[in-house]
Amino acid sequence: MHPENSNLIQQLKDPNRVQRISAAGALGESDRINSKSIPPLIKALQDGHSEVRLAALSSLKNIWRMMIGPLGEVFSSGDEIDQVFGPLNRAMRVCLQDENNYVRLTAAEGLRDLYDVDNDVFEVFLEAARDGDESMRRRAALALWLGATDQRAPLPQVATEPGIAVLIHLLQDHSKHVRNYALRAVSSVGTRAKAAAAAVLELLSDEDEEVRYNAALALAGLGPGAQAALPLLIEMITQGDRLKRKAAAFALRRMASEAKAATPTLIKGLQDHEKRVRSRCADTLGLLGQDIEDEALFALIKSENDEDQEVRSAVQRALEAIGKERIAAAHKSAGADQARDTYPLVGFKPEEVPGLRGMLQVPNANMRAYAATALGYLGAREAIPDLMLLLHDEDEDVRRRAADTLQRMGVDEGESGTKG
């Protein structure tokens, strides 16, 4: 225990209210954190002055967070955590009924940290969301957002009619911070918050840039009418920083087929340097299904060779969702050279290798080129002798593809050098 903690614990009984407030707050400072301070602080929750109770609650929250945080074992053992949980939980439950609204809200936040939330906690957040103090509304909006996203301490009530009603109320708050937290909560709730769509739509033209962006992200998950968010989402994915681009790509994926108007942006997103943007753009294009444009389809196929496995998996999912028939139709309308560069390599199995080896000998150069590339994708080393013969093929592109496939298989470059 910090050498001053004993004195501070004694000061919790000081007749001077200011001294008690100071002592209660000091016991929660990072350099004085100690689980042995919890019992006297819990007792301080019965103090007749709300400022003392509030300071004690805040310190208890800090101590608990430190105990269960990354450095928790430095401050306490697992047994100590188990021993203090019950008394701390019961004390905070009592504080939910405190006469002071700040104490009630702080207790509700503390119970959230204890992963013990229920309707009583939710009611305190609802009350705070309509408080005249902006800081109270901001904290309530944050709590509702966390309750809608954190699976360790979920607040399913956020998605109920009273929860959506209070979120709509917060969306109209004069504080941009409150509006942003409320928008994030709406986004997390998704289609269950569709009653908030009109309020979210209004915020697409908000004076604050972050509010506008968050409104676009939220609207994308509310179902019909989400297309109004497309201009802002396109702006985010083309001009935004890494986090904005990732968020916009996620929102476009949520829109599914309604994101079709953003196809040019999705194609460009396949080249983004952030892999999550590329994979989400690929997923979205796959969700367009049969309605995908040929240009987007060919862009997807080219991304089969992306350097990242997550992106390649997303591309494969997209192509499988689009289907071979649609892909074949696109190739039929494309020129032979383009077809060579973009023919899909998904859906083949090892047992099809013999057939592909046979294609290496057909008169059609397009088929030979395709088979050479497909065998490399499958890693069919048994086809190496046949591929070596293609190094002398009359078609330059076939020779190049055969050499590339042999190189991918690890065949010595001197052996597989393209013969002119």
Secondary structure, 3 states (H helix, E strand, C coil): CCCCHHHHHHHCCCCCHHHHHHHHHHCCCHHHCCHHHHHHHHHHCCCCCHHHHHHHHHHHHHHHHHHHCCCHHHHCCHHHHHHHHHHHHHHHHHHCCCCCHHHHHHHHHHHHHCCCCCHHHHHHHHHHHCCCCHHHHHHHHHHHHHHHHCCCCCCHHHHCHHHHHHHHHHHCCCCHHHHHHHHHHHHHHHHHHHHHHHHHHHHHHCCCHHHHHHHHHHHHCCCCCHHHHHHHHHHHHHHCCHHHHHHHHHHHHHHHHHHHHHHHHHHHHCCCCCHHHHHHHHHHHHHCHHHCCHHHHHHHHHHHHCCCHHHHHHHHHHHHHHCHHHHHHHHHHCCHHHHHHHCCCCCCCHHHHHHHHHHCCCCCHHHHHHHHHHHHHHCCHHHHHHHHHHCCCCCHHHHHHHHHHHHHCCCCHHHHCCCC
